[in-house]
């Protein structure tokens, strides 16, 4: 049971990491039951309509260009000043050269210093060229997706009007309808934003490539976007729970963490009273009871790494006997 449940968690975690643009927002947006509004509050907000316009993207990129120029320190005295001193020193040696061999060595030193200094001085120009190239791609993207963006904005306006209507929003039937429509709108938003975020990443890579190894020590600077913290937490929790269960390592804490996650999935689904008898929720419930059983029996002690952890615990804390009881 431990291996089967662990493998399921592990595969689900890997799949979420591999799926580009995966988000829990669609599931959270359809949360039902007494805790529905609380779970819906964790869904990442829909993208600002301005972010789905060419002008909005260029505005965000312009801010990033300033931040990247400062972050990577293009044309910074920190990097330019040593090179300028190196060039001055090489020129001084050239002027003081007495033999032809000394002159050739000094000329070569001047050439190398000038090339290194020129490379740093060209960085801002190369970054601007990358910006113009990606700007042309953004123009093409918005021309190609104009109809999809307009349709999304119309549905978003309808959704906002339904939410703001107090009479409509109070009826359970309309609440479910709004939740379903919001999930559809979020799915369309993710499709559109995936293309825009790909352009964002391309621009970020361009600016990183322009930087020298010294300047890259600050790490890859990313074009700012407000991603939800929920998605990375969900992915890592699922993956780590799966790995721990497969290895039988920290099985009890991992099983408890997995159980809490599955319980949150059931709560967001409104199970058992608001889920409408959804078969998927019953499958989740079965796995929840299974993983809680694993936590109760300490399954990692059987053909798992917890056997050795319990042995060490018993040796150093429990008086030298492996009792089989959880420390």
For each residue, the residues with C-beta under 8 A, 3 or more apart:
1: 4 5 290 293 294 299
2: 5 6 245 246 248 251 294 299 300 302 304
3: 6 7 245 246
4: 1 7 8
5: 1 2 8 9 245 258 287 290 291 294
6: 2 3 9 10 241 242 243 244 245 246
7: 3 4 10 11 242 246
8: 4 5 11 12 242 287
9: 5 6 12 13 238 239 241 242 245 258
10: 6 7 13 14 239 242 243 245 246
11: 7 8 14 15 242
12: 8 9 15 16 238 242
13: 9 10 16 17 235 236 238 239 240 241 242
14: 10 11 17 18 239
15: 11 12 18 19
16: 12 13 19 22 234 235 238 239
17: 13 14 22 235 239
18: 14 15
19: 15 16 22
20: 194
21: 190 193 194 197
22: 16 17 19 231 235
23: 26 44 186 190 228 231
24: 27 28 43 228 230 231 234
25: 28 29 43 44 186 190 228 231
26: 23 29 30 183 186 187 190
27: 24 30 31 183 268
28: 24 25 31 39 40 42 43 230 268
29: 25 26 40 43 179 182 183 186
30: 26 27 179 180 182 183
31: 27 28 35 36 37 38 39 40 179 268 269 270
32: 36 176 179 268 269 270 274 275
33: 36 267 268 269 270 271 273 274 275
34:
35: 31 38 39 267 268
36: 31 32 33 39 40 179 268 270 274
37: 31 40 41
38: 31 35 41 42
39: 28 31 35 36 42 43 264 267 268
40: 28 29 31 36 37 43 179
41: 37 38
42: 28 38 39 228 230
43: 24 25 28 29 39 40 186 228 230
44: 23 25 226 227 228 230 231
45: 226
46: 156 185 186 189
47: 51 52 189 192 193
48: 51 52 56
49: 52 53 56 153 156
50: 53 55 56 59
51: 47 48 56 57 60 193 196 225
52: 47 48 49 56 149 152 153 189 192 193 196
53: 49 50 56 57 142 149
54: 57 58 138 139 142
55: 50 58 59
56: 48 49 50 51 52 53 59 60
57: 51 53 54 60 61 138 142 196 199
58: 54 55 61 62 135 138
59: 50 55 56 62 63
60: 51 56 57 63 64 200 223 224 225
61: 57 58 64 65 131 134 135 138 200 203 223
62: 58 59 65 66
63: 59 60 66 67 224
64: 60 61 67 68 203 204 207 221 223 224
65: 61 62 68 69 127 128 131 207
66: 62 63 69 70
67: 63 64 70 71 221
68: 64 65 71 72 127 204 207 221
69: 65 66 72 74 75 124 127
70: 66 67 73
71: 67 68 218 221
72: 68 69 123 207 208 210 211 215 216 218 221
73: 70 76 78 79 215
74: 69 120 123 124 127 210 211 215
75: 69 80 120 121 123 124
76: 73 79 80
77: 80 81
78: 73 81
79: 73 76 82 83 120 212 214 215
80: 75 76 77 83 84 117 120 121
81: 77 78 84 85
82: 79 85 86
83: 79 80 86 87 113 116 117 120
84: 80 81 87 88 117
85: 81 82 88 89
86: 82 83 89 90 113 116 117
87: 83 84 90 91 110 113 114 117
88: 84 85 91 92
89: 85 86 92 93
90: 86 87 93 94 106 109 110 112 113
91: 87 88 94 95 110
92: 88 89 95 96
93: 89 90 96 97 102 106 109
94: 90 91 97 103 106 107 109 110
95: 91 92
96: 92 93
97: 93 94 102 103 105 106
98: 102
99: 102 103
100: 103 104
101: 104 105
102: 93 97 98 99 105 106
103: 94 97 99 100 106 107
104: 100 101 107 108
105: 97 101 102 108 109
106: 90 93 94 97 102 103 109 110
107: 94 103 104 110 111
108: 104 105 111 112
109: 90 93 94 105 106 112 113
110: 87 90 91 94 106 107 113 114
111: 107 108 114 115
112: 90 108 109 115 116
113: 83 86 87 90 109 110 116 117
114: 87 110 111 117 118
115: 111 112 118 119
116: 83 86 112 113 119 120
117: 80 83 84 86 87 113 114 120 121
118: 114 115 121 122
119: 115 116 122 123 212
120: 74 75 79 80 83 116 117 123 212
121: 75 80 117 118 124
122: 118 119 125 126
123: 72 74 75 119 120 126 127 210 211
124: 69 74 75 121 127 128
125: 122 128 129
126: 122 123 129 130 210
127: 65 68 69 74 123 124 130 131 206 207 210
128: 65 124 125 131 132
129: 125 126 132 133
130: 126 127 133 134 203 206 207 210
131: 61 65 127 128 134 135 203 206
132: 128 129 135 136
133: 129 130 136 137 206
134: 61 130 131 137 138 199 202 203 206
135: 58 61 131 132 138 139
136: 132 133 139 140
137: 133 134 140 141 199 202
138: 54 57 58 61 134 135 141 142 199
139: 54 135 136 142 143
140: 136 137 143 144
141: 137 138 144 145 195 196 199
142: 53 54 57 138 139 145 146 149
143: 139 140 146
144: 140 141
145: 141 142 148 149 192 195
146: 142 143 149 150
147: 150 151
148: 145 151 152 188 191 192
149: 52 53 142 145 146 152 153 192
150: 146 147 153 154
151: 147 148 154 155 188
152: 52 148 149 155 156 185 188 189 192
153: 49 52 149 150 156 157
154: 150 151 157 158
155: 151 152 158 159 181 184 185 188
156: 46 49 152 153 159 160 185
157: 153 154 160 161
158: 154 155 161 162 181
159: 155 156 162 163 178 181 182 185
160: 156 157 163 164
161: 157 158 164 165
162: 158 159 165 168 169 174 177 178 181
163: 159 160 169 178
164: 160 161 169
165: 161 162 168 169
166: 169 170
167: 170 171
168: 162 165 171 174 178
169: 162 163 164 165 166 174 175 178
170: 166 167 174 175
171: 167 168 174 175
172: 175 176
173: 176 177
174: 162 168 169 170 171 177 178
175: 169 170 171 172 178 179
176: 32 172 173 179 180
177: 162 173 174 180 181
178: 159 162 163 168 169 174 175 181 182
179: 29 30 31 32 36 40 175 176 182 183
180: 30 176 177 183 184
181: 155 158 159 162 177 178 184 185
182: 29 30 159 178 179 185 186
183: 26 27 29 30 179 180 186 187
184: 155 180 181 187 188
185: 46 152 155 156 159 181 182 188 189
186: 23 25 26 29 43 46 182 183 189 190
187: 26 183 184 190 191
188: 148 151 152 155 184 185 191 192
189: 46 47 52 152 185 186 192 193
190: 21 23 25 26 186 187 193 194
191: 148 187 188 194 195
192: 47 52 145 148 149 152 188 189 195 196
193: 21 47 51 52 189 190 196 197
194: 20 21 190 191 197 198
195: 141 145 191 192 198 199
196: 51 52 57 141 192 193 199 200
197: 21 193 194 200 201 225
198: 194 195 201 202
199: 57 134 137 138 141 195 196 202 203
200: 60 61 196 197 203 204 222 223 225
201: 197 198 204 205 222 223
202: 134 137 198 199 205 206
203: 61 64 130 131 134 199 200 206 207 223
204: 64 68 200 201 207 208 220 221 222 223
205: 201 202 208 209 220
206: 127 130 131 133 134 202 203 209 210
207: 64 65 68 72 127 130 203 204 210 211 221
208: 72 204 205 211 216 220 221
209: 205 206
210: 72 74 123 126 127 130 206 207
211: 72 74 123 207 208 215 216
212: 79 119 120 215 216
213: 216 217
214: 79 217
215: 72 73 74 79 211 212 218
216: 72 208 211 212 213 219 220
217: 213 214
218: 71 72 215 221
219: 216
220: 204 205 208 216
221: 64 67 68 71 72 204 207 208 218
222: 200 201 204 225
223: 60 61 64 200 201 203 204
224: 60 63 64
225: 51 60 197 200 222
226: 44 45
227: 44 231
228: 23 24 25 42 43 44 231
229: 232 233
230: 24 28 42 43 44 233 234
231: 22 23 24 25 44 227 228 234 235
232: 229 235 236
233: 229 230 236 237
234: 16 24 230 231 237 238 261
235: 13 16 17 22 231 232 238 239
236: 13 232 233 239 240
237: 233 234 240 241 257 258 261
238: 9 12 13 16 234 235 241 242 258 261
239: 9 10 13 14 16 17 235 236 242 243
240: 13 236 237 243 244 254 257
241: 6 9 13 237 238 244 245 254 255 257 258 261
242: 6 7 8 9 10 11 12 13 238 239 245 246
243: 6 10 239 240 246 247 249
244: 6 240 241 247 248 249 250 251 253 254
245: 2 3 5 6 9 10 241 242 248 251 254 255 258 294
246: 2 3 6 7 10 242 243
247: 243 244 304 305
248: 2 244 245 251 299 300 301 302 303 304 305 306 307
249: 243 244 254 300 304 305 306 309
250: 244 253 254 300 306 309
251: 2 244 245 248 254 255 294 295 298 299 300 301 304 306
252: 255 256 295 298 300 306 326
253: 244 250 256 257
254: 240 241 244 245 249 250 251 257 258
255: 241 245 251 252 258 259 291 292 294 295 299
256: 252 253 259 260 295
257: 237 240 241 253 254 260 261
258: 5 9 237 238 241 245 254 255 261 262 291
259: 255 256 262 263 288 291 292 295
260: 256 257 263 264
261: 234 237 238 241 257 258 264 265
262: 258 259 265 266 284 287 288 291
263: 259 260 266 267 288
264: 39 260 261 267 268
265: 261 262 268 269 284
266: 262 263 269 271 281 284 285 288
267: 33 35 39 263 264 270 271
268: 27 28 31 32 33 35 36 39 264 265
269: 31 32 33 265 266 274 275 278 280 281 284
270: 31 32 33 36 267 273 274 275
271: 33 266 267 274 275 278 281 284 285
272: 275 281 285
273: 33 270
274: 32 33 36 269 270 271
275: 32 33 269 270 271 272 278 281
276:
277:
278: 269 271 275 281 282
279: 282 283
280: 269 283 284
281: 266 269 271 272 275 278 284 285
282: 278 279 285 286
283: 279 280 286 287
284: 262 265 266 269 271 280 281 287 288
285: 266 271 272 281 282 288 289
286: 282 283 289 290
287: 5 8 262 283 284 290 291
288: 259 262 263 266 284 285 291 292
289: 285 286 292 293
290: 1 5 286 287 293 294
291: 5 255 258 259 262 287 288 294 295
292: 255 259 288 289 295 296
293: 1 289 290 296 297
294: 1 2 5 245 251 255 290 291 297 299
295: 251 252 255 256 259 291 292 298
296: 292 293
297: 293 294
298: 251 252 295 301 306 326
299: 1 2 248 251 255 294 302 304
300: 2 248 249 250 251 252 304 305 306 307 309
301: 248 251 298 304 306 307 310 324
302: 2 248 299 307
303: 248 307
304: 2 247 248 249 251 299 300 301 307
305: 247 248 249 300 308 309
306: 248 249 250 251 252 298 300 301 309 310
307: 248 300 301 302 303 304 310 311
308: 305 311 312
309: 249 250 300 305 306 312 313
310: 301 306 307 313 314 322 324 326 327
311: 307 308 314 315 322
312: 308 309 315 316
313: 309 310 316 317 318 327
314: 310 311 317 318 319 320 321 322 323 327
315: 311 312 318 320
316: 312 313
317: 313 314 327
318: 313 314 315 321 322 323 327
319: 314
320: 314 315
321: 314 318
322: 310 311 314 318
323: 314 318
324: 301 310
325:
326: 252 298 310
327: 310 313 314 317 318
